[in-house]
Amino acid sequence: MKEGYFITGFPGFISEQLIKFWLSESSEKKIYVLVLPAMMKKANETIEKLMREGMNTSTIHVIEGDITKKDLGLPLPTKEHLQNKIHYVWHLAAVYDLAVEKSLAYKVNVTGTYHVNEWVKGLPNLKRYVYFSTAYVAGRREGAIRADELIRPYQFRNYYEETKYEAEVLVQKCKKEIPITIFRPSIVKGDKKGATTKFDGPYYLMNIMDRLRKYGSIPYIGKSSAELNVVPVDYVIAAADWLSRLDNSAGKTYHLTDPQAYPAREIFRFMMMAQIGKKPTYTVPYSLVNKLLRVPYIRKYLGVERQALDYFQYMGRFVQDETEKDLAGSTISCPDYLDTLGAMVTYYEQHKNNKNLHPPVN
């Protein structure tokens, strides 16, 4: 009998990659995806593509709904139909935009998570509730940050971080009632082979280099010694899938981060050498770049959100001892960033003119 899997956030980047991963496995599943009414067309097109490429006979069922509504906006017959069929819930839906307004971020990330929590509590056959948080619930905390702690920082960089923190607080409170595993990935990029469905996060750096390469030399941005923690999506998916199935992972929170992250300045230099064959020759103050990116025209021209560069100054270091310990029985590990950089740059150069891959810059 196929076990039932329920996913929110489809057809988002991580949810699409998760289903692709499941369809490549030998075990078969009955997958239910919750989709906003406005996203139904894209969701069905994505599912058709995934099913053509899949290797097993898992089934995928599209459920129209909305996490910001009670009972996820599901009609009573649909709610009752699903109730006994769901064994695993993966809550991935969120507003990931670093420039998001507070009201929208709170509505989706906090209120939406509250409704998912309440709905999950009513599933009698639930084996695991998987919640995707973010490593950046730590806000502006510095030094070693452990996954088994959730400490409100003195300040957040943006409303994405703040509302994801508040959402995780709600999920943490449910651990005594239901089996929960929480994952906190750092900055997620495309897979190890370079493929991605959106050019954000570290790809903003590529946008900058692509726009400025014709002007000659490109400078470092600031002199911070901060690390930039970036992980490929297929590592995140494989690790989360493995860890969520362990009996002893119920009640745990895991960092899915790069345990050997490079300094941001080095990543900038490595990326520039790989993309345009040059090294930075001087440094401009971070404060100046931050000021310039407050101008909408400059942001749009460079193809970068101002808030993204805040992570070049991030002085926190994610401890993931528990992640490494519980992955020890698998063959899963985070690849060295440099080992995946060439494929990342190649994919960007081949697809940089595809406007559908570039999220709008506000």
ChimeraX attribute file (.defattr): number of C-alpha atoms within 10 A of each C-alpha:
attribute: neighborCount
match mode: 1-to-1
recipient: residues
	/A:1	6
	/A:2	13
	/A:3	14
	/A:4	21
	/A:5	19
	/A:6	22
	/A:7	24
	/A:8	24
	/A:9	21
	/A:10	25
	/A:11	24
	/A:12	17
	/A:13	17
	/A:14	21
	/A:15	20
	/A:16	18
	/A:17	22
	/A:18	20
	/A:19	22
	/A:20	19
	/A:21	17
	/A:22	20
	/A:23	22
	/A:24	15
	/A:25	13
	/A:26	11
	/A:27	13
	/A:28	18
	/A:29	19
	/A:30	18
	/A:31	21
	/A:32	21
	/A:33	23
	/A:34	25
	/A:35	25
	/A:36	19
	/A:37	12
	/A:38	9
	/A:39	12
	/A:40	17
	/A:41	10
	/A:42	12
	/A:43	21
	/A:44	16
	/A:45	11
	/A:46	14
	/A:47	20
	/A:48	12
	/A:49	12
	/A:50	19
	/A:51	17
	/A:52	9
	/A:53	12
	/A:54	17
	/A:55	17
	/A:56	15
	/A:57	13
	/A:58	20
	/A:59	14
	/A:60	20
	/A:61	13
	/A:62	17
	/A:63	19
	/A:64	18
	/A:65	18
	/A:66	22
	/A:67	28
	/A:68	19
	/A:69	16
	/A:70	15
	/A:71	18
	/A:72	20
	/A:73	17
	/A:74	17
	/A:75	12
	/A:76	10
	/A:77	8
	/A:78	12
	/A:79	14
	/A:80	12
	/A:81	11
	/A:82	15
	/A:83	16
	/A:84	14
	/A:85	19
	/A:86	22
	/A:87	20
	/A:88	23
	/A:89	23
	/A:90	22
	/A:91	24
	/A:92	20
	/A:93	25
	/A:94	24
	/A:95	20
	/A:96	14
	/A:97	20
	/A:98	17
	/A:99	18
	/A:100	15
	/A:101	13
	/A:102	13
	/A:103	10
	/A:104	15
	/A:105	25
	/A:106	23
	/A:107	18
	/A:108	22
	/A:109	28
	/A:110	24
	/A:111	21
	/A:112	22
	/A:113	27
	/A:114	21
	/A:115	19
	/A:116	26
	/A:117	21
	/A:118	14
	/A:119	16
	/A:120	22
	/A:121	13
	/A:122	12
	/A:123	19
	/A:124	12
	/A:125	13
	/A:126	20
	/A:127	18
	/A:128	24
	/A:129	26
	/A:130	23
	/A:131	24
	/A:132	21
	/A:133	25
	/A:134	23
	/A:135	26
	/A:136	24
	/A:137	25
	/A:138	26
	/A:139	21
	/A:140	19
	/A:141	19
	/A:142	13
	/A:143	12
	/A:144	11
	/A:145	19
	/A:146	19
	/A:147	22
	/A:148	14
	/A:149	9
	/A:150	15
	/A:151	14
	/A:152	16
	/A:153	14
	/A:154	9
	/A:155	12
	/A:156	18
	/A:157	19
	/A:158	19
	/A:159	22
	/A:160	26
	/A:161	25
	/A:162	23
	/A:163	25
	/A:164	27
	/A:165	26
	/A:166	17
	/A:167	23
	/A:168	22
	/A:169	16
	/A:170	16
	/A:171	22
	/A:172	17
	/A:173	11
	/A:174	17
	/A:175	16
	/A:176	9
	/A:177	8
	/A:178	19
	/A:179	18
	/A:180	22
	/A:181	26
	/A:182	28
	/A:183	24
	/A:184	22
	/A:185	24
	/A:186	21
	/A:187	21
	/A:188	21
	/A:189	24
	/A:190	26
	/A:191	20
	/A:192	22
	/A:193	16
	/A:194	17
	/A:195	18
	/A:196	20
	/A:197	17
	/A:198	18
	/A:199	24
	/A:200	25
	/A:201	18
	/A:202	21
	/A:203	21
	/A:204	19
	/A:205	20
	/A:206	26
	/A:207	20
	/A:208	17
	/A:209	21
	/A:210	17
	/A:211	12
	/A:212	14
	/A:213	16
	/A:214	10
	/A:215	8
	/A:216	8
	/A:217	14
	/A:218	20
	/A:219	16
	/A:220	19
	/A:221	22
	/A:222	18
	/A:223	14
	/A:224	15
	/A:225	15
	/A:226	18
	/A:227	21
	/A:228	25
	/A:229	27
	/A:230	22
	/A:231	26
	/A:232	27
	/A:233	22
	/A:234	21
	/A:235	21
	/A:236	26
	/A:237	21
	/A:238	18
	/A:239	23
	/A:240	24
	/A:241	15
	/A:242	15
	/A:243	22
	/A:244	22
	/A:245	14
	/A:246	13
	/A:247	11
	/A:248	11
	/A:249	20
	/A:250	20
	/A:251	18
	/A:252	19
	/A:253	25
	/A:254	28
	/A:255	27
	/A:256	28
	/A:257	27
	/A:258	25
	/A:259	20
	/A:260	12
	/A:261	18
	/A:262	19
	/A:263	15
	/A:264	23
	/A:265	20
	/A:266	14
	/A:267	21
	/A:268	23
	/A:269	19
	/A:270	19
	/A:271	24
	/A:272	22
	/A:273	13
	/A:274	17
	/A:275	20
	/A:276	14
	/A:277	11
	/A:278	16
	/A:279	17
	/A:280	16
	/A:281	10
	/A:282	11
	/A:283	12
	/A:284	13
	/A:285	13
	/A:286	18
	/A:287	11
	/A:288	11
	/A:289	14
	/A:290	15
	/A:291	10
	/A:292	14
	/A:293	19
	/A:294	13
	/A:295	11
	/A:296	13
	/A:297	13
	/A:298	14
	/A:299	17
	/A:300	14
	/A:301	13
	/A:302	19
	/A:303	24
	/A:304	27
	/A:305	24
	/A:306	22
	/A:307	15
	/A:308	18
	/A:309	19
	/A:310	13
	/A:311	19
	/A:312	21
	/A:313	18
	/A:314	22
	/A:315	17
	/A:316	21
	/A:317	21
	/A:318	25
	/A:319	20
	/A:320	19
	/A:321	14
	/A:322	17
	/A:323	23
	/A:324	19
	/A:325	9
	/A:326	16
	/A:327	17
	/A:328	11
	/A:329	9
	/A:330	12
	/A:331	8
	/A:332	15
	/A:333	16
	/A:334	19
	/A:335	15
	/A:336	17
	/A:337	19
	/A:338	13
	/A:339	11
	/A:340	17
	/A:341	19
	/A:342	18
	/A:343	18
	/A:344	25
	/A:345	21
	/A:346	16
	/A:347	16
	/A:348	22
	/A:349	13
	/A:350	9
	/A:351	16
	/A:352	18
	/A:353	10
	/A:354	11
	/A:355	11
	/A:356	12
	/A:357	15
	/A:358	19
	/A:359	15
	/A:360	13
	/A:361	17
	/A:362	14
